Amino acid sequence: MRGKDEESDATAFGSPDSRKISRAAKHPRKNRGMPPPATFDIDTLPGSSNLTALETAAVIRRTPGALEQWRRDPNHLLKWRYVDGRPLYRVDAVRDYLAGCYKTT
């Protein structure tokens, strides 16, 4: 038997509505999906231009997570460099990578 000072299970843990966390309080998740196709033509860009990881992923049609994995391998064919802690890809390096991909297929 329950005493008067004991709470029921529902009131002890709170109602389901009281446990909901607002969207603003949650940590935002990275979008790991395939980015939309690039809105620019890589052939018209100067070779010394830099592309962000998201722009590069859009050009080569891979996910940003794939590029992140590739950066862990220092011998990967797609070359990058870090500027202010962010990985940047030279347009020349992206073109060379794409040319190498087309030769093997």
Secondary structure as GFF3:
##gff-version 3
##sequence-region A 1 105
A	DSSP	alpha_helix	9	13	.	.	.	ID=ss1
A	DSSP	three_ten_helix	16	19	.	.	.	ID=ss2
A	DSSP	three_ten_helix	42	44	.	.	.	ID=ss3
A	DSSP	beta_strand	50	51	.	.	.	ID=ss4
A	DSSP	alpha_helix	53	60	.	.	.	ID=ss5
A	DSSP	alpha_helix	64	71	.	.	.	ID=ss6
A	DSSP	beta_strand	81	83	.	.	.	ID=ss7
A	DSSP	beta_strand	86	90	.	.	.	ID=ss8
A	DSSP	alpha_helix	91	104	.	.	.	ID=ss9
###
